[in-house]
Amino acid sequence: TRVAMTAQTLRYGGVEMNLDAKTVTRNEQPIELTAREFALLEFLMRNQGRVLSKPAIAEHVWDLNFDTGTNVVEVYINYLRKKIDKEFPKKLIHTHFGMGYMFREE
């Protein structure tokens, strides 16, 4: 399935993201995200089914050239996993080792 997009809402895998209100729910449970976590999740959802490299994520979410010495992408992916995936049987954030991350249903 593709991400369903309305003017201000993205929906996929039980996650609903309201872009205007800056709210996120999964299976109708509210999920509190920081501004960066929200931006990261939005980027992942808009690119559902595609492997996104760490440099692409860093450039889009943090607007910076990727420094291979930083682990900021991994740290924020971990934060998102704890909030989006931890309490749910279906995982949506997947690691593709050596390539990056993908947002998709298992």
Helices and strands as residue ranges (DSSP letters): E 4-5, E 9-12, E 15-18, E 23-26, E 29-31, H 35-46, H 54-57, I 58-62, H 72-80, I 81-85, E 93-96, E 100-103
